């Protein structure tokens, strides 16, 4: 499926970019990442920290305005956070 990129976008937000990956493929990738993180807690001072991840997903078609696209993904992210967390919103 190729390689992707990730960067920190804000305090607790990260931007994932998967070039040449369609929405179906990104669904598989994102769910694999989410499950892998949730299955491997971080142990700190004898305490297991279980990490959850909420995703807002948009598809870039190279004609879209990138700022608007990120804003739409961010709105989906916050929808997911306010409606249960640890989810993926397309």
BELWO-V32342 format. One record per backbone hydrogen bond with DSSP energy under -1.0 kcal/mol. CO is the residue of the C=O (numbers start at 1). NH is the residue of the N-H. Records with the same first field share a line. If there is no record, write none. Layout:
CO->NH, NH
This chain:
5->17
7->15
13->9, 10
15->7
17->5
18->21
22->26
23->27
24->28
25->29
26->30
27->31
28->32
29->33
30->34
31->35
32->36
33->37
34->38
35->39
42->49
44->47
47->44
49->42
55->89
65->69
66->70
67->71
68->72
69->73
70->74
71->75
72->76
73->77
74->78
75->79
76->80
77->81
78->82
80->85
87->55
89->57
